[in-house]
Amino acid sequence: MYNRVFSDELLGKLRSKFAYLNYDPTYGKRIFMDNAGGSLRLSESITSKVYWDLFPDCPLRYHERALELTNIVDGTMNDILKTVFGAEKGSIMTEISASACFFKAARIICDNVDGKNVVTTNVEHPSAYDSLKLYAEKKGLEFRVAEVNKETGFVEPEEVAKLVDKDTVVVSVIAASNISGNIMDLKTINKLIREKKEDVYFISDAVQHAPHGVIDVVEEGLDFTNFAPYKFFATRGVGFGYCSERFSQLEHDKLNGKPVDEWTVGTPTPSLYLSMRKVIDYVCDIGREFIDSEDRRELYKEGIEKIAAQERALLYFMLEGDEKSPGLRHIKGVKVFVDSENLDNRDLISAIEIEGISFEDTVTEYAKRGVTLFNRMNTSIYSKRIVESLGLTGAIRVSPLHCNTFDEIREFLHITKNIAEEYN
């Protein structure tokens, strides 16, 4: 049993901070359950971005407005490093997207580190899998792939470690599946792979997991990880990556006069940084509801942990339901994929199928009834390898957020039951 942690009062307060939470201004009332594709937006994250975008001033100048812009960039970079990633040392990479960050990281490691092979898994997002494969092949490195357990949806740490040897350049393991929400055991993977090769590079795609759980690059032994603000209540147009000190020593694109740990080439867009800063503020404010602290990392951790706990309560209700509303596990004609009773290592995602109707038509039927979600299928370059690795041809991905109510989940369950009855 997983109990809710947000009171009605607190949940109402949090809901008021999101834009278009339960309606679209053109298309009307709806329940948005496609947050794994691009999350609901914090209103202040977007309005503050627009406010600062209107100024013509450029950072790296010396007048007052320019200094404010520079402080926004520098302050946010420091906040992301210490508050989000939990690192006192290291630096932050920025690119137009989190995927672009990962491609850059894969290239830099493969180009600069001696070895004969790289290791990854078959449930990686294409930006992680394809980038590592591309640069491994360019350097003539063997591409080794650990397979997911089809029954549980987890990549077992031992399966990763057994592919690592003294010639392994880098190991890449996703933080959490963007199909099932399964959170991988990065700490144990780090321990086991470093027993095989102590100085192996360890990197992780955390785009899916970052809005739902704590990232600790020190405990997880990561040299690089990334996240996407647009999947974390903020804006599109930027991706952030953590770079360890030794990773920054590797040759990478930068101006000659810049320090070795500088990753920004060109003038940054301050408003993009501020948009993410507002999200960090929001998570810390949730933390303040539960603990008394002045330590921003502690507040952030508490906030994310409470978000995770609330989301597990929502996930449990979505799967089990109650006497009034059967959950997904109990609706005739509905299949729940890679499911398990223990939700401790699951983000708020469920992969399902409704029998008797195609995945595409299922999405359409939900849309007719005011529910926005999406299907991941083996006809998509983004999903083919991942769903097939789980023994599937596709799945409907249901991904609410901590700001959804139990009544909204109940309405979703009623709609699901109606669709299943209609087609079965």
C-alpha positions as CSV (number, residue, x, y, z in Angstrom):
1,M,0.0,0.0,0.0
2,Y,1.3,3.4,-1.0
3,N,-0.3,6.4,0.8
4,R,-0.6,9.9,-0.5
5,V,1.7,12.5,1.1
6,F,0.3,15.8,-0.2
7,S,-2.7,17.2,1.7
8,D,-5.6,18.6,-0.4
9,E,-4.5,22.1,0.6
10,L,-0.9,21.5,-0.6
11,L,-2.0,19.8,-3.8
12,G,-4.3,22.7,-4.6
13,K,-1.4,25.1,-4.1
14,L,0.8,23.0,-6.4
15,R,-1.8,22.7,-9.0
16,S,-2.3,26.4,-9.2
17,K,1.3,26.8,-10.3
18,F,0.9,24.8,-13.6
19,A,-0.5,26.1,-16.9
20,Y,-3.4,24.4,-18.6
21,L,-3.4,21.7,-16.0
22,N,-6.8,20.3,-16.8
23,Y,-7.9,22.0,-20.0
24,D,-6.7,23.3,-23.3
25,P,-7.8,26.8,-24.1
26,T,-8.8,25.8,-27.7
27,Y,-9.9,22.2,-27.2
28,G,-11.5,22.3,-23.8
29,K,-11.3,20.1,-20.7
30,R,-8.8,17.2,-20.7
31,I,-6.6,15.1,-18.5
32,F,-2.9,15.3,-19.7
33,M,-1.2,12.0,-19.3
34,D,1.7,12.4,-21.7
35,N,4.2,13.9,-19.3
36,A,6.9,11.4,-20.3
37,G,6.8,13.0,-23.7
38,G,6.8,16.6,-22.6
39,S,5.5,17.6,-19.2
40,L,3.0,20.2,-18.0
41,R,4.6,23.6,-17.6
42,L,5.1,25.6,-14.4
43,S,3.6,29.0,-15.4
44,E,6.3,31.0,-13.7
45,S,8.9,29.0,-15.5
46,I,7.5,30.2,-18.9
47,T,6.4,33.7,-17.9
48,S,9.7,34.6,-16.4
49,K,11.5,33.4,-19.5
50,V,9.3,35.7,-21.7
51,Y,10.0,38.6,-19.4
52,W,13.7,38.3,-19.6
53,D,13.7,37.5,-23.3
54,L,12.3,41.0,-24.1
55,F,15.5,42.8,-22.9
56,P,18.1,43.5,-25.6
57,D,21.0,43.3,-23.2
58,C,23.7,40.8,-23.5
59,P,25.4,38.9,-20.6
60,L,29.1,39.3,-20.1
61,R,28.8,43.1,-20.2
62,Y,29.3,45.5,-17.2
63,H,26.1,47.5,-17.0
64,E,23.4,46.6,-14.4
65,R,21.0,44.6,-16.7
66,A,23.8,42.7,-18.3
67,L,25.2,41.8,-14.9
68,E,21.8,40.5,-13.9
69,L,21.7,38.3,-17.0
70,T,25.2,36.9,-16.2
71,N,24.1,36.2,-12.7
72,I,21.1,34.2,-14.0
73,V,23.3,32.0,-16.1
74,D,26.1,31.5,-13.5
75,G,23.7,31.1,-10.6
76,T,21.6,28.5,-12.5
77,M,24.6,26.5,-13.6
78,N,25.8,26.3,-10.0
79,D,22.3,25.5,-8.8
80,I,22.0,22.6,-11.3
81,L,25.5,21.3,-10.4
82,K,25.0,21.3,-6.6
83,T,21.2,21.2,-6.1
84,V,20.0,18.9,-8.9
85,F,23.1,16.7,-9.4
86,G,24.4,16.8,-5.8
87,A,28.0,17.6,-6.8
88,E,30.4,20.0,-5.2
89,K,32.9,19.5,-8.1
90,G,32.4,19.2,-11.8
91,S,30.8,21.4,-14.4
92,I,27.7,21.8,-16.5
93,M,27.3,21.2,-20.3
94,T,24.6,22.9,-22.2
95,E,23.3,22.1,-25.7
96,I,20.1,22.7,-27.6
97,S,18.7,19.4,-26.2
98,A,19.6,16.7,-23.7
99,S,20.0,14.4,-26.6
100,A,22.6,16.7,-28.1
101,C,24.4,16.7,-24.8
102,F,24.6,12.9,-24.8
103,F,25.9,12.7,-28.4
104,K,28.6,15.1,-27.4
105,A,29.5,13.1,-24.3
106,A,29.6,9.8,-26.2
107,R,31.9,11.3,-28.9
108,I,34.3,12.9,-26.5
109,I,34.8,9.7,-24.5
110,C,35.2,7.4,-27.5
111,D,37.6,9.9,-29.2
112,N,39.8,10.4,-26.2
113,V,39.8,7.2,-24.0
114,D,41.9,4.2,-25.0
115,G,40.2,0.8,-25.0
116,K,38.6,-1.9,-27.2
117,N,34.9,-1.9,-26.3
118,V,31.9,0.0,-24.9
119,V,28.9,-1.4,-22.9
120,T,25.3,-0.3,-22.9
121,T,21.8,-1.8,-22.6
122,N,19.0,-2.6,-25.1
123,V,16.5,-0.3,-23.3
124,E,18.4,2.9,-23.8
125,H,16.8,6.0,-25.4
126,P,18.0,6.3,-29.0
127,S,20.1,9.4,-28.1
128,A,22.2,7.3,-25.7
129,Y,22.2,4.0,-27.7
130,D,22.7,5.5,-31.1
131,S,25.3,8.0,-30.1
132,L,27.5,5.4,-28.4
133,K,27.1,3.0,-31.3
134,L,28.0,5.7,-33.8
135,Y,31.2,6.8,-32.1
136,A,32.2,3.3,-31.1
137,E,32.0,2.1,-34.7
138,K,34.0,5.2,-35.8
139,K,36.8,4.3,-33.4
140,G,36.6,0.5,-34.1
141,L,35.3,-0.3,-30.6
142,E,33.3,-3.4,-29.9
143,F,29.7,-2.5,-29.1
144,R,28.4,-4.7,-26.2
145,V,24.8,-4.7,-25.2
146,A,23.3,-6.0,-21.9
147,E,19.7,-7.3,-22.2
148,V,16.8,-6.2,-20.0
149,N,14.9,-8.8,-18.0
150,K,11.7,-9.1,-20.1
151,E,9.7,-10.2,-17.1
152,T,10.7,-7.4,-14.7
153,G,11.7,-4.6,-17.0
154,F,15.0,-4.1,-15.1
155,V,18.5,-4.4,-16.4
156,E,20.3,-6.6,-13.8
157,P,23.6,-5.0,-12.6
158,E,25.3,-8.4,-13.0
159,E,24.3,-8.5,-16.7
160,V,26.0,-5.2,-17.2
161,A,29.1,-6.0,-15.2
162,K,29.8,-9.3,-17.0
163,L,30.3,-7.4,-20.2
164,V,33.0,-5.1,-18.7
165,D,36.7,-5.9,-18.8
166,K,40.0,-4.1,-18.6
167,D,39.5,-2.8,-22.2
168,T,36.1,-1.2,-21.6
169,V,36.1,2.5,-22.4
170,V,32.6,3.5,-21.1
171,V,29.4,2.0,-19.7
172,S,26.1,3.7,-20.4
173,V,22.9,2.7,-18.5
174,I,19.6,4.6,-18.5
175,A,18.5,5.9,-15.1
176,A,14.9,4.9,-15.6
177,S,13.0,3.3,-18.5
178,N,10.8,5.7,-20.5
179,I,8.4,2.9,-21.3
180,S,7.8,1.2,-18.0
181,G,9.2,3.7,-15.5
182,N,11.6,1.1,-14.0
183,I,14.5,2.8,-12.1
184,M,17.8,1.1,-12.7
185,D,20.1,0.3,-9.8
186,L,23.0,2.7,-10.9
187,K,24.7,2.5,-7.5
188,T,25.1,-1.3,-7.7
189,I,26.1,-1.2,-11.4
190,N,28.8,1.4,-10.5
191,K,30.1,-0.8,-7.8
192,L,30.2,-3.9,-9.9
193,I,31.7,-2.4,-13.1
194,R,34.5,-0.7,-11.1
195,E,35.4,-4.0,-9.6
196,K,36.1,-5.1,-13.2
197,K,37.8,-1.8,-14.2
198,E,38.3,0.9,-11.6
199,D,38.7,3.9,-14.0
200,V,36.0,3.0,-16.5
201,Y,33.8,5.9,-17.5
202,F,30.2,5.6,-16.4
203,I,27.4,7.7,-18.0
204,S,23.6,7.7,-17.7
205,D,20.6,9.2,-19.5
206,A,18.5,10.7,-16.7
207,V,16.0,12.5,-18.9
208,Q,13.1,10.3,-17.9
209,H,14.0,10.0,-14.2
210,A,15.0,13.5,-13.3
211,P,11.5,14.9,-12.7
212,H,10.6,12.0,-10.5
213,G,13.6,11.0,-8.4
214,V,16.8,12.1,-6.8
215,I,20.0,12.1,-8.9
216,D,23.2,11.8,-6.9
217,V,26.2,11.7,-9.3
218,V,28.6,11.1,-6.4
219,E,26.9,8.1,-5.0
220,E,26.2,6.7,-8.4
221,G,29.7,7.3,-9.6
222,L,28.7,9.0,-12.8
223,D,31.1,10.9,-15.1
224,F,28.2,12.3,-17.1
225,T,24.4,12.4,-17.0
226,N,21.8,14.7,-18.5
227,F,18.2,15.9,-18.2
228,A,15.8,17.9,-20.4
229,P,14.0,20.9,-18.9
230,Y,11.0,20.5,-21.2
231,K,10.3,17.1,-19.5
232,F,10.8,18.8,-16.1
233,F,8.1,21.4,-16.1
234,A,10.2,24.0,-17.9
235,T,11.0,25.1,-21.4
236,R,12.2,23.6,-24.7
237,G,15.4,24.7,-26.4
238,V,18.1,23.6,-23.9
239,G,19.5,20.5,-22.4
240,F,21.8,20.2,-19.3
241,G,24.5,17.7,-18.6
242,Y,26.7,17.0,-15.6
243,C,30.4,16.6,-16.4
244,S,32.8,15.1,-13.8
245,E,36.2,16.7,-13.3
246,R,38.1,14.0,-15.2
247,F,35.5,14.0,-18.0
248,S,36.2,17.8,-18.4
249,Q,39.9,17.0,-18.8
250,L,39.1,15.2,-22.1
251,E,39.6,17.3,-25.2
252,H,36.3,19.0,-26.2
253,D,35.0,22.0,-28.1
254,K,35.8,25.2,-26.3
255,L,37.5,28.5,-27.0
256,N,41.3,28.4,-26.4
257,G,41.3,31.0,-23.7
258,K,38.6,29.3,-21.6
259,P,39.2,27.1,-18.6
260,V,39.3,23.3,-19.2
261,D,35.9,22.8,-17.5
262,E,34.1,25.3,-19.8
263,W,31.5,23.7,-22.0
264,T,29.6,26.8,-23.3
265,V,30.5,27.9,-26.8
266,G,29.0,31.2,-27.7
267,T,26.7,33.5,-25.8
268,P,24.1,31.7,-23.6
269,T,20.4,32.5,-23.5
270,P,19.8,33.5,-19.9
271,S,16.0,33.0,-20.0
272,L,16.5,29.3,-20.7
273,Y,18.5,29.0,-17.6
274,L,16.0,31.0,-15.5
275,S,13.2,28.8,-16.7
276,M,14.9,25.8,-15.1
277,R,15.9,27.8,-12.0
278,K,12.2,28.3,-11.4
279,V,11.6,24.6,-11.4
280,I,14.4,24.0,-8.9
281,D,12.8,26.7,-6.7
282,Y,9.4,24.9,-7.0
283,V,10.9,21.6,-5.9
284,C,12.7,23.3,-3.0
285,D,9.5,24.9,-1.9
286,I,7.9,21.5,-1.7
287,G,10.8,20.4,0.5
288,R,10.1,23.4,2.8
289,E,6.6,22.1,3.4
290,F,8.2,19.1,5.2
291,I,11.5,20.0,6.6
292,D,13.2,23.1,8.1
293,S,16.5,23.7,6.4
294,E,18.5,26.4,4.7
295,D,20.5,23.8,2.7
296,R,19.2,24.0,-0.9
297,R,20.3,20.5,-1.8
298,E,18.5,19.1,1.2
299,L,15.3,21.0,0.4
300,Y,15.5,19.8,-3.2
301,K,16.0,16.2,-2.2
302,E,13.1,16.3,0.2
303,G,10.9,17.9,-2.4
304,I,11.8,15.3,-5.1
305,E,11.4,12.4,-2.6
306,K,7.9,13.7,-1.6
307,I,7.1,14.0,-5.3
308,A,8.2,10.4,-5.8
309,A,6.1,9.2,-2.8
310,Q,3.0,11.1,-4.0
311,E,3.5,9.6,-7.5
312,R,3.8,6.1,-6.2
313,A,0.5,6.5,-4.4
314,L,-1.1,7.7,-7.7
315,L,0.6,4.8,-9.5
316,Y,-0.7,2.3,-6.9
317,F,-4.2,3.7,-7.2
318,M,-4.0,3.6,-11.0
319,L,-3.0,0.0,-10.9
320,E,-5.2,-1.3,-8.1
321,G,-8.2,1.1,-7.9
322,D,-10.7,0.7,-5.1
323,E,-14.2,-0.6,-4.5
324,K,-15.7,2.1,-6.7
325,S,-13.2,2.0,-9.6
326,P,-11.2,-1.1,-10.6
327,G,-7.5,-0.4,-11.4
328,L,-5.7,-1.2,-14.6
329,R,-4.7,-4.6,-13.2
330,H,-8.4,-5.5,-12.7
331,I,-10.2,-4.2,-15.8
332,K,-11.1,-6.9,-18.2
333,G,-9.5,-6.6,-21.6
334,V,-6.6,-4.4,-20.2
335,K,-3.0,-5.8,-20.1
336,V,-0.4,-4.1,-17.9
337,F,3.1,-4.8,-19.2
338,V,6.3,-5.3,-17.1
339,D,4.3,-4.9,-13.9
340,S,5.3,-5.8,-10.4
341,E,3.8,-5.6,-6.9
342,N,6.7,-3.6,-5.6
343,L,6.6,0.0,-6.8
344,D,9.5,1.3,-4.8
345,N,11.7,1.4,-7.9
346,R,9.1,2.7,-10.4
347,D,8.5,6.2,-11.7
348,L,4.9,7.2,-12.5
349,I,4.5,5.4,-15.9
350,S,2.4,2.5,-16.8
351,A,2.6,0.6,-20.2
352,I,-0.7,-1.0,-21.1
353,E,-2.7,-2.5,-24.0
354,I,-6.5,-2.6,-24.5
355,E,-7.4,-5.8,-26.3
356,G,-9.4,-5.6,-29.5
357,I,-8.2,-2.2,-30.6
358,S,-4.9,-1.0,-32.2
359,F,-2.6,1.3,-30.2
360,E,-3.2,4.2,-32.6
361,D,-7.0,3.9,-32.3
362,T,-6.7,3.6,-28.5
363,V,-4.9,6.9,-28.4
364,T,-7.7,8.4,-30.5
365,E,-10.5,6.9,-28.3
366,Y,-8.9,8.4,-25.2
367,A,-8.6,11.8,-27.0
368,K,-12.3,11.7,-27.8
369,R,-13.0,11.3,-24.1
370,G,-10.6,14.1,-23.0
371,V,-7.5,12.1,-22.1
372,T,-4.1,13.0,-23.7
373,L,-1.6,10.1,-23.8
374,F,0.6,8.4,-26.4
375,N,1.6,5.0,-27.8
376,R,5.2,3.7,-28.2
377,M,5.5,1.3,-31.0
378,N,8.0,-0.8,-32.9
379,T,7.2,1.2,-36.1
380,S,8.9,4.3,-34.4
381,I,12.7,4.8,-34.4
382,Y,12.3,6.1,-30.9
383,S,10.6,3.0,-29.6
384,K,11.3,-0.1,-31.8
385,R,14.4,-1.5,-30.0
386,I,13.0,-0.7,-26.6
387,V,9.6,-2.2,-26.9
388,E,10.9,-5.3,-28.8
389,S,13.5,-5.8,-26.0
390,L,10.6,-6.2,-23.7
391,G,8.9,-8.7,-26.0
392,L,6.3,-6.2,-27.2
393,T,5.2,-4.7,-30.4
394,G,4.0,-1.6,-28.7
395,A,2.3,-0.1,-25.6
396,I,0.1,2.7,-24.6
397,R,2.2,4.9,-22.2
398,V,0.3,6.5,-19.4
399,S,2.3,9.1,-17.6
400,P,0.6,11.5,-15.2
401,L,2.4,13.8,-12.7
402,H,2.4,14.4,-9.0
403,C,0.0,17.4,-9.5
404,N,-2.7,15.1,-10.9
405,T,-5.5,14.3,-8.4
406,F,-6.9,10.9,-7.4
407,D,-10.2,12.0,-8.9
408,E,-8.5,12.5,-12.3
409,I,-7.0,9.0,-12.1
410,R,-10.4,7.7,-11.2
411,E,-11.9,9.4,-14.2
412,F,-9.1,7.9,-16.4
413,L,-9.9,4.4,-15.0
414,H,-13.6,4.8,-15.8
415,I,-12.7,5.9,-19.4
416,T,-10.4,3.0,-19.7
417,K,-13.1,0.6,-18.6
418,N,-15.5,2.0,-21.0
419,I,-13.1,1.7,-23.9
420,A,-12.2,-1.9,-22.9
421,E,-15.9,-2.9,-22.7
422,E,-16.7,-1.3,-26.1
423,Y,-14.0,-3.3,-27.8
424,N,-14.3,-6.5,-25.9
